[in-house]
Each structure stands twice: as structure tokens, then as C-alpha cells.
Amino acid sequence: MPMKETVGTKGLIYNEDVIFEKSVEGRKAYSLPALDVPEVEVRQLIPEEYIREEVSGFPEVSEVDVIRHFVRLSQWNYAIDVGFYPLGSCTMKYNPKVHEDIARLPGFAQIHPYQPEELAQGAIRLMYELEKYLCEISGMDRVSLQPAAGAHGELTGLMMIRAYLTSQGNPRKKVIIPDSAHGTNPASSTLCGYEVISLKSNDRGCIDPDLLKKVMNEEVAAIMLTNPNTLGLFEEHILEIARIVHEKGGLVYGDGANLNALLGMARPGDMGIDVIQFNLHKTFTTPHGGGGPGAGPVGIKSHLVPFMPVPTPERREKTEEEKRTYGGMGGSTGDRPVARTPYFYYLDYNRPQSIGKVRAFYGNFGMMVRAYCYIRTMGAEGLKQVSENAVINANYILSQLRDVYHLPYDRYCKHECVFSDKYQLKNDVKTLDIAKRLMDYGFHPPTIYFPLIVHGALMIEPTETESKETLDRFIEAMRAIAKEAEEKPEVVRSAPHLPKVRRLDETTAARKPKLRWKKEVG
């Protein structure tokens, strides 16, 4: 096996049984000194209803067993802190650790949602200012911070569209969605009570305005489009698309999942988009791996503002009494700086046309802190640089692999490029095989078989945070796999060969998952 295939990709990995199988009767994970106080019956200390008579089958292991067990399991995992994740910004963008430290500051991490407004001024101010930053970045007029994730933001945005159209006398019945859209778009539309009309992309991978004109009518509430779309291509007719939809009284929903290709370059609000969700975990580096807490704020134009979810963070001039109580202007008291401002920040529930609450309390506040930190630390020029680097990195990969992997839409891309397995299929090597073989070279596979309009799709999104050296190693691996597919395809078809777990029965794993250990009897 070539040296580069193994060096740095094959560490010391231990076998590890489930912890129940390591159990030895009588073994304990603790040792305590002899009791030097009177022994007391446990029932005198704990109410009877909280006492369990027996913990059946609980593993009996030593402290060393426990520590080694969980550390070894953690070493089987792959994460963005371990290596390159060409799956893209969707959950796998690097998250600066300083933002984690700030989000864990007691003033943020220990604040209670029922805390009185006068004792939560810093938190509400952060929400107020984050909204303003997102408005400036996107060109929208207001932003609701409440939705818990991108798809939740889609649903919230469509609910506002429905409320707006209802106020105009007709909620309408249909939503147009291009075939290059994210799969969550039709799901969100259906949940909101709309019938979905699929719109076929043209030979350049974009929406065809003439085709749109044929399906756009007064029954259509909105078009949901992603820009750049899931092919990584900018919708070159976006202004005409918005005009066609608006002329028929419909609205334009922009799926903001790919916004990190536009930061500082272009604003969706200037393109005629009425609603857009921000996937904070994709664009503003809040971590979202493993289904953890996300955040999907929704930006809207002024005509939708009355329908925003409640509450909204607002500010007003302090009263004279509040200035005397809490301070009026910025400055310091003695040796302790005090964040005095002439404003009082509050949460506004008095919005009669609101669609109501879409999330408990105010949304995932910790994610807002991380996004706020990211925007403040990057600044306007930094955010622009993010998009430039994301686009440059994707086009660098495209340029280095286009001769060995089929490029269905041979154009400059934005933040991601989409290949297919067309060249490898003649040797019966498929996209899944290529993805599995990448693991042998030490890389997490990219997104595969999406977007659906590309047969055997390989979607590669490097993000802006990877170095040229890392990209070159990835390109070298991809080219090596393409060569193997020509010369020894069985090696690729039977991959992966080096990871702890090899090719799984993914269908059975999905349909018949074993989520807990049970002792086999007999």
C-alpha cells in the first residue's frame, strides 16, 4: 500500500467491547476511607419513592475501565477538530474556540429566561444588535431570531407569507420549488399547507425565466429558491425571477443555507427576495453537529414585519428614573466599567398580527452569542474575505479534478462544486465506492447523491477555513482514487479497508437500529 495512504491515517486504535461486557462481579470504580461517622439508614435521608431496590445489570467496572472505555470510543469518532470535512459548511465549518469561551461566560450561560428585563439588559441588547447585523448583511428590514434551525426558519418564513397573503384576502395554494432546491423546502411548504410545484432547471443548472412564467399565476404564494443553488451556481436570472413572481402577487423565499458564498458580496434583499433564513451553523460558525442546538433566524422585508413571531427585541430611550437607577450614558463607576447606555432594551409581545411564538422563550440564545461574536470579530472586511476564500477554495478543487471526474455543469462555481461518477461507472465504480475509499486516505467523504438532479452526485464544499496544503492532499487522494478506479477497481469497490468499521448494511442499520444493549440469554 502506498506510504501516503497510511501515514497519518492509521493510528493506534483499540478494540473496545460495550461496557456491559467488561463487567466483573464485585469490581468497583471507587474506594473510600473507612466510615468515621455513625452509619445512617438510607431511608432516613431519601424519601421512599426515590429509592430503587436494585439496579439490574448495571456494569461493575473499575475507574480505569470506565475512563479507557469512553476515551477509546471518542477516538473512533471523526470531527472537524480532527481533519478536513468536505461535507461542507453544513455543520462542519470550523468554529473558533474563543466564541465557545464567550458563550460560556456566566452572564450568558447562567442567565434565566424568566429573568426580569432590567436584569437581562446585556442579553437583550446582544439580540437587538445581532438582528441589526443580520439585516445589514442580508439587506432585509427585520429578523426574527427565534427559529431553532434552518428548516424551522423555512416554516416560520412560510407562515409569515401565508399570514401576509391572508391579510390581503387570499393565502393562495401553491409554492414553486426548483429541482435544485434543498429537500427541506418541499417539506416546509407541505407543513404550511401548500401544494408544491417542481420547476426543472435549465441546461446551465439555473431557473429558466420562460418556464417560470408558464407556472406562475395568482394561485402561487411563493417561489422557494436557494442562491447559490445546490449545484453551487449563482441564479443568473434572479432579478427577472423576482419580477415575474412579484408581478403576479407572489413572494420570493430565499433559502439562506448557502449564504456564506455571498457575505459582503451581494445581499439577498437587494435581489428582490422577501424572506430568507440564516443557518447560523453554516454561515456564522455556531456548532450544529449531531443534531445539536441550531439557530435559523428569518429575515423579512417591511411588508411582512407585522407578522413576525413574538417577542421581538426592541429598545427605547430610558426614562429619567431609569437613568437615575441604571445609569444614563456610557462610562465607568470607580475602577469597574459599567455598560451604561441611554437605551433600555426590552422584549415586545404587543404585535397583534403576529403568527405567535414559534419557539420556547427567545430561541437558542447560546447560538446567538456565538454568531454575534463571529460577526464582531470578523468585521465587514473579514466576512467578505470569508466568501472570497470559500469560492476560491471550491473553484480550486473544481479546476484540479475536472479532468478525472465528470462535471455535469462545467461552469465556475460558488462555494461548492458538484461532480458525478460518470467516468468511473464504466468500471462499475460508483459514487458510494469513491466516498468509502476516501476514508482510507484519511478524509471524511463529501456529500453524495445530492443534489438529486445530478446522477451519482459528489458535492464537495471545502469552506473558507481550509488551507491550500489540506486541499492539495484531498485533491491528491481524489486523483489517486480515480486512477485506482481505472487500474484496480476492486480496491475501490471493496473500500474502506482501514477504518475501524468497514462497509455497513446502511439500510438495515436505518430500518432496524439497535439503540441499546441487551444481554443475550442462552
Secondary structure as GFF3:
##gff-version 3
##sequence-region A 1 522
A	DSSP	alpha_helix	3	6	.	.	.	ID=ss1
A	DSSP	three_ten_helix	19	22	.	.	.	ID=ss2
A	DSSP	three_ten_helix	42	44	.	.	.	ID=ss3
A	DSSP	three_ten_helix	48	50	.	.	.	ID=ss4
A	DSSP	alpha_helix	63	75	.	.	.	ID=ss5
A	DSSP	alpha_helix	89	92	.	.	.	ID=ss6
A	DSSP	alpha_helix	97	103	.	.	.	ID=ss7
A	DSSP	alpha_helix	106	109	.	.	.	ID=ss8
A	DSSP	three_ten_helix	117	119	.	.	.	ID=ss9
A	DSSP	alpha_helix	121	138	.	.	.	ID=ss10
A	DSSP	beta_strand	142	144	.	.	.	ID=ss11
A	DSSP	alpha_helix	150	167	.	.	.	ID=ss12
A	DSSP	beta_strand	174	178	.	.	.	ID=ss13
A	DSSP	alpha_helix	184	191	.	.	.	ID=ss14
A	DSSP	beta_strand	195	199	.	.	.	ID=ss15
A	DSSP	alpha_helix	209	215	.	.	.	ID=ss16
A	DSSP	beta_strand	220	226	.	.	.	ID=ss17
A	DSSP	alpha_helix	238	247	.	.	.	ID=ss18
A	DSSP	beta_strand	251	255	.	.	.	ID=ss19
A	DSSP	three_ten_helix	256	261	.	.	.	ID=ss20
A	DSSP	three_ten_helix	268	271	.	.	.	ID=ss21
A	DSSP	beta_strand	275	277	.	.	.	ID=ss22
A	DSSP	alpha_helix	280	283	.	.	.	ID=ss23
A	DSSP	three_ten_helix	289	291	.	.	.	ID=ss24
A	DSSP	beta_strand	298	300	.	.	.	ID=ss25
A	DSSP	three_ten_helix	302	307	.	.	.	ID=ss26
A	DSSP	beta_strand	312	317	.	.	.	ID=ss27
A	DSSP	alpha_helix	320	326	.	.	.	ID=ss28
A	DSSP	beta_strand	331	333	.	.	.	ID=ss29
A	DSSP	beta_strand	336	338	.	.	.	ID=ss30
A	DSSP	beta_strand	343	348	.	.	.	ID=ss31
A	DSSP	alpha_helix	365	401	.	.	.	ID=ss32
A	DSSP	beta_strand	417	420	.	.	.	ID=ss33
A	DSSP	three_ten_helix	425	427	.	.	.	ID=ss34
A	DSSP	alpha_helix	431	440	.	.	.	ID=ss35
A	DSSP	beta_strand	447	448	.	.	.	ID=ss36
A	DSSP	beta_strand	457	460	.	.	.	ID=ss37
A	DSSP	alpha_helix	468	487	.	.	.	ID=ss38
A	DSSP	alpha_helix	489	493	.	.	.	ID=ss39
A	DSSP	alpha_helix	506	511	.	.	.	ID=ss40
###
